[in-house]
């Protein structure tokens, strides 16, 4: 049976509480970058605002941003994008009391009846993830043709020969529509392609090479000499790896810089807000996000990703969000930061991606 998205059930606006709800109040931003007092902060859930008696859904949302009424629509903006005079929604109730409705149960996810006291209700290294894998296989087959899958990646993949090859196969197979990462993932992937090492260790045997601690710096320096990653790949005749496969198949990759970066590589975005903008440009059309072995990038992507997407025809569909990490702390921290719809899988990400590739890419 083909994968079926859960239908969206909008609020019942004919209830007395919502029919009699007042219009939402919008107040002007007092200055650039500053919201008015009592501003309403957005969540990951669909949110509606009553304006002139009609309820309006924020079509593109983001956690911890504000709602601006602009040219007949709700525009969700970061504080840094506010301009003096922008009309910002105010009010901190969520059930229509102030014309603002947060709708957390629109997709009516299956809930299993549980005893008040029961064992193993969290998601940990002891959790059985067989069902999660089966659902993910079917989801990705659906999204390959009908959605957009964004992968948020830490550098762990580049340390392993099989993991690099497995993810490259997923890119070539159409299961990857954008990659969000940092300088480290790109550096070690290119080092692996150029010198067959990652941080000086052979990517298959894990044996350290003589003077190998120079390898990643030599790789960065060589890329900088050529001026860009595509030029490096061509000049050095690189024919393998994650970035090579992205370039070959036209898959965009965003490399967000950090204060610890070596080099960095030429395309790394050193301006944190430029990096945030570039990440959000990919996230805002994503329908599935899979984050692997990178706590900070995962939380950043989680903050940008609402639980829903409004398609071009007006259909509201669910956004699926996965966090894969060998650390239970990383998986659970995402929920602690507000990404309540995230599904966690506690496992080695290298094994995870090899397992995924074997199932999705048929010989």
N, C-alpha and C positions, 0 to 999 in steps of 0.2 A: 504494500500500500504506500503510495507516495506521501512524502512529508506534508503535513498540513499545519499552517500557521494557526495559532489560536485566534479566534475572532475577537474583535474589540467591542465591548459593551459600553457605550457612552453613559453619562449620568442621566437619570430620569429627571428632566428639568420641569416636568409638570407637577412634581410634588409641591405641596403648599410652602414648604420652607424655601425652596428655590424660586418658585413663582413670585413669592413675596419678598425675596431678597432685594436689598437696595443695590443700586449701581455701585461698581467699584469706584474708589476715589483715586485720582491721579494728581500728584502735586509736582510743580516744577523743580528740577534739580537746582540747588542754590548756586552752584558753580561747577566748572568742569571737573569731572572725576568724583563728584560728591553727590550722594543720594539724599533726598529729603528725610527728615526724621520719621521713624515708624515705617520705613520702606518695607516692602514685602520681598523676602528672599525666596528664590525658586528652589524646587526640589528636583528629583529625577522623574517624578510622576507627571502625567498629563494635568495641566492646570487651566482652569477656565476663569474668565473675567467678564462680569456683567456690565455691558456698556449700552446705554440707551435702551435698556430692556432686553438686550440680546446677549447670550453667552458666547464668548469668543475663546477658542483654544489657542494657546501659544504653540505655534506650529514647529518652531525650532527652539528647544529649551536647553538650559544648562544649569546645574546645581550652583547655588550661591551667587547667582546673578540676579538682576532686577528686571521687572517687566516695564517696558516703555510703550505707551500708546502713540503710534507714529503712522500717519497716512492711512488710517483705517485698519491697522493690524497691530497685534501684540508683537513687539520685537524684544527679545531677551538679550540683554547686554551686560558685559562685565563693567564693573565700576569704572575702570580706566577708560571706557569708551563713552561714558556719559558726558554730555555737553550741557552747559548752563541753559536752563529752560526746558530740557527734555521732560516730558510728562511721565512720572514714575508712579507705579501703583504703590499705595500705602495700605497697611492693614496686616494684622498678624493672626487672624483667625482663618480657618481653612474649610469650613462647612457652609459657606455662603453668607455668613453673618455680616460680612463687609463687602459682599459682591465678589468674593474670591473663593473658588472651589478647587481643592486638591482631590484628585480622583485616583487612588492607589490600586483599585481592584478591577480595572477595566478589562484585563485579560483573564481574570478568574482562573488563575493557575490552580492546578489540582492540589488540594490540601488533604492530607491523610489524617483521619481521626487518631488522636494519640491519648494514651493515659496521661494523667497529670504527672506521674512519676514513671520514667522509662529510661533505659540505658541508650547510650550512643546516639544522641539526638543532634550532635554537632557534626562537622565535617573535619576529619583528621586523617592521620596516616593509617588508622584502623578502618576507615570507611571503605565500603565496597563501591567501586566506581563503574562497575560493568554497565549499568543502565545509562550512566552519564555518557560513556563512550558510544553506546548504541544510538542514543539520541543525537550526539554530536555528529556521527557519521551521516545520519539522514539530514540533519540541518545543513551541513556543509554541501552535500549533494544538491540540496534545494537552492542554497545561496549562490552556488557557482553560476547558476543561470538566472536567478531572480533577485539577488541581493548584492550586498557589498560587504566583503569580509576584510576587516582591518586587523592586522597582527601587531601586537606591541611586544618587543623582544629585548631581552637582556643578552649579554655576550656569551652565556653558557653554551649556546648552539655552536658557536664558532670553535669551541675547544674539541669538538668531536667529529670525526670523519663521517660517520653514519648519519648523525643528526643534520649536518650541512647538506649532505646528499638528499636526505629525506625531505627537508624543507624546500630544497631546490625543485624536487619532483612535484611538490604541492604547488609551487609557483607555476611551473610549466603546465600543470594540469588544470589551472584556472581557479584554484581554491584560495588564492591570495590576490587581493585587489589593492592593498596598500600595506606598507611596513613602516611602523614608527619605532625608532630605536635611538641609540646614542653613538658617540664616537667609538666606544669600545667594541660594540657588535661589528661595526663596519671595519674597524682596524684589524680585529682578529680574523674576520672572514677573509679580508684581503691578504693578510699575512699567511693564512692557510693556503690560499690560492697561489701566492707568490713564492713562499718558502716551505710550504707543507708543515708549518708549525703554528701554534698559537701561544703567545707569550714564551716563545722559545722551546715549547714542547711539541714533539711530533704528534699530529692530531689523531693518529691511529694507535701508535704504541705508547704514547704519553711519556716517552723518554726525552729528557732534556738534551738539547743540542749544545755543542761548544759555543760559548759566547752568545747563547740564544737570547739572553735578555736584551740584546740589541735589535732582535728581529722585527719587533713591532715598530720600533723607531725608524729602522731602515725602510720599512714598508711605508710608513707615513711620509717620510722624506721623499721617497720615490714618487708617491702620488702627488705630492706638492710640486715636485720637479716637472711632472707632466701637466699639472694645472687642474686636473679634474679626474674623477674616478673613471668615466668613460674613456678618456685619453690614456689613462694608466692601463686599463684593461686591454685596449687595442695595442698600445706600444709594447707591452710585456707579454702579449699573446696569451692572456688569461682566458681559460675556457671552462672554469668551474667556479662554484660558490654561490652564495645567496645574492650578493649584489650583481654578479655577472648575470645570473638568471633574471633578476629584476630588470636589468637593462635590456636584456635580450627580448623580454616579453612585455616591455613597456609598463611595468609595475612601479608606481612612484614609491620612493622611500624618503622619509623625513628623519634627519639626524639632528636631535636636540642636544646642544652642548651642555657641559657642566664645568664647574670651576676646577675639577681635577683632570681635565682632558689633556692628553699629550698631543702636541702638534698644533691644532687638530687637523683632521682631514679637510680638504677644501670645502666640501658642501655642508659641513657642520655649522648649524646656526648658533652663533655665540650669544646673540641677544635673546634673553629668555622669553620675552614677549613676542618676538618674531617667531621663535620656535613654537610657542603656545598657539599663535595664530595659524601656523602651518599645520600643526597637529589637529587643531579644531576644524580646519578646512577639509581634512579627510574624515574626521569623526562625524561631522554633521550630516553626512550622507550614509554613514555606516549602518548596516542592519545586524551585523554580528561583529563583536570585538573579542579577540582572544589574546590575553596577556600572559606572558610566560617569563618567569624568573627575572623580574625587575620590579622591585617594590615601588620605587619612586615614579617610574614611568607608568606603572599600572594605576597608582592612585591618581596621577595626573589625568590619564585617559578616563578613569572612572568618574572624576569630577566633571568631565566634558560630555559624558554620555548619558542622555536621558533613557528612560525605560521604553520609549516609544519613538516612532518616526511617522510623520505625515507624508504619504506618498503624493506624487503629482496629481493623481486622480482624487485626492482628498481622503483616501483610505488611511486609517490609523493602524499601524502594525507594531508588533513587539520588537524591541531590540534585544538580542541575546548577548550576554556578557559573561565570559569565562575568565577565571584567574587560575593559572596552573603554576604551581611552585612546590618545591620539596619542603619548604618551610610552612608549617601551619600558621605561624605568626603572620607571614605575608598574605596568605589567603584570607585569614580572619580580619586583618587590619583593614582590608578593603571595605568590608561591611561596616566596620567601626567608623569609617570616614564618610558614610552616607550612601554608598553604592549598594543599596539593599537588595537589588535584583541580581547581583552577581552570583554566579555558580562557581564554587571552588572545587578544584581537583588537586589533591596533595600527592605529588609524584615527581620523579626526576623528569625534567622537561625534555632531555635528550631521548629517554625511552618513550616518552609521550609522543613526540613528533615522529619517531620511527614507527611506532605502533599505528599512528594515524595514517601515515603514508602507505603502509602496507595494506591497509583496509581500503583506502580511497583510490589508490593508483594501481590499476590492474596491469599485470605483466603483458 
